[in-house]
Amino acid sequence: MAITAQQDRLLAIIAGALNRDPRALPEPMDVKLAEQLEADSLDAVEIAMEIESQFAIEISDDEIDKIGARDSGATPGDWWRLIEPKLGEG
């Protein structure tokens, strides 16, 4: 599956928050951030804040919890499904 320019932007945000090279992420949209990249709840908050800034959208704490970003290790795909509907709203 091809990655869109906006998804690539999202991957760059996530990789930057985790001090990783976005081109080196295994299965970029499906990598488990907590299990495979050792992301924690603070990383999830940093990712959310940077997404809000870069995409000019708002993400609530409830939305972060709903995708399990703070504990179960959401994937970039989970983040994408959260923000994609918001991108047309602005």
Helices and strands as residue ranges (DSSP letters): H 5-17, G 22-24, H 33-37, H 41-55, H 61-66, H 76-87
